[in-house]
Amino acid sequence: MGLLNWNSGQHYDHAGDCPCTQCGNPTPLRSHAGEPVHKVCAQEWNDRNPHAARHEHDGRDLGTSRFHSDLPRKSRKGGAR
Protein backbone atom coordinates (compact mmCIF):
# COMPACT_ATOMS: atom_id res chain seq x y z
CA MET A 1 0.00 0.00 0.00
CA GLY A 2 1.29 3.44 -0.84
CA LEU A 3 0.74 6.72 0.91
CA LEU A 4 -2.78 7.56 2.05
CA ASN A 5 -4.52 10.64 0.70
CA TRP A 6 -6.13 12.29 3.72
CA ASN A 7 -6.58 15.80 2.29
CA SER A 8 -10.16 16.11 3.54
CA GLY A 9 -10.69 18.22 6.66
CA GLN A 10 -12.60 15.31 8.22
CA HIS A 11 -9.25 13.80 9.18
CA TYR A 12 -8.37 16.66 11.54
CA ASP A 13 -10.11 17.02 14.90
CA HIS A 14 -9.96 20.62 16.11
CA ALA A 15 -11.20 19.50 19.54
CA GLY A 16 -7.72 18.26 20.40
CA ASP A 17 -5.34 15.35 20.47
CA CYS A 18 -6.20 11.79 21.47
CA PRO A 19 -3.84 8.82 21.82
CA CYS A 20 -3.13 7.11 18.50
CA THR A 21 -4.64 3.61 18.43
CA GLN A 22 -1.38 2.27 16.99
CA CYS A 23 1.50 4.00 18.80
CA GLY A 24 -0.20 5.69 21.76
CA ASN A 25 1.24 9.14 21.06
CA PRO A 26 -1.13 12.13 20.82
CA THR A 27 -2.60 12.99 17.43
CA PRO A 28 -5.28 15.34 16.09
CA LEU A 29 -5.73 13.05 13.05
CA ARG A 30 -8.70 10.71 12.64
CA SER A 31 -9.46 7.84 10.28
CA HIS A 32 -12.64 7.79 8.21
CA ALA A 33 -14.32 6.06 11.16
CA GLY A 34 -13.13 8.73 13.60
CA GLU A 35 -10.41 6.52 15.08
CA PRO A 36 -7.43 8.58 16.37
CA VAL A 37 -4.41 7.54 14.31
CA HIS A 38 -1.37 9.16 12.72
CA LYS A 39 -1.41 8.89 8.94
CA VAL A 40 2.01 7.20 9.06
CA CYS A 41 0.74 4.69 11.62
CA ALA A 42 -2.28 3.93 9.43
CA GLN A 43 -0.02 3.41 6.41
CA GLU A 44 2.21 1.07 8.40
CA TRP A 45 -0.85 -0.88 9.63
CA ASN A 46 -1.99 -1.24 6.00
CA ASP A 47 1.46 -2.58 5.05
CA ARG A 48 1.47 -5.07 7.96
CA ASN A 49 -2.04 -6.31 7.08
CA PRO A 50 -1.96 -6.97 3.32
CA HIS A 51 -4.85 -9.45 3.52
CA ALA A 52 -7.25 -7.11 5.34
CA ALA A 53 -10.48 -6.27 3.52
CA ARG A 54 -9.93 -3.54 0.94
CA HIS A 55 -11.81 -0.32 0.24
CA GLU A 56 -12.17 0.28 -3.50
CA HIS A 57 -13.64 2.99 -5.71
CA ASP A 58 -14.17 2.48 -9.44
CA GLY A 59 -11.87 -0.56 -9.30
CA ARG A 60 -9.08 1.42 -7.63
CA ASP A 61 -7.57 0.15 -4.36
CA LEU A 62 -7.76 2.93 -1.76
CA GLY A 63 -6.34 0.88 1.11
CA THR A 64 -7.74 -1.39 3.77
CA SER A 65 -11.30 -1.03 4.97
CA ARG A 66 -9.90 0.18 8.31
CA PHE A 67 -7.53 2.83 6.96
CA HIS A 68 -8.11 4.03 3.42
CA SER A 69 -7.62 7.07 1.23
CA ASP A 70 -10.18 9.76 0.55
CA LEU A 71 -12.26 9.19 -2.56
CA PRO A 72 -10.83 10.94 -5.62
CA ARG A 73 -12.27 14.40 -6.17
CA LYS A 74 -14.48 14.89 -9.15
CA SER A 75 -12.78 17.27 -11.53
CA ARG A 76 -14.78 20.18 -12.84
CA LYS A 77 -15.42 20.84 -16.48
CA GLY A 78 -12.28 22.12 -18.18
CA GLY A 79 -9.99 20.62 -15.51
CA ALA A 80 -10.54 23.41 -12.94
CA ARG A 81 -10.72 22.47 -9.26
Buried (B, 14 or more C-beta within 10 A) or exposed (E): BEEBBBEEEEBEBEEEEBEBBBEEEEBBBBBBEEBBBBBBBBBBBBEEEEEBEBBEEEEEEBBBEBBBBBBEEEEEEEEEE
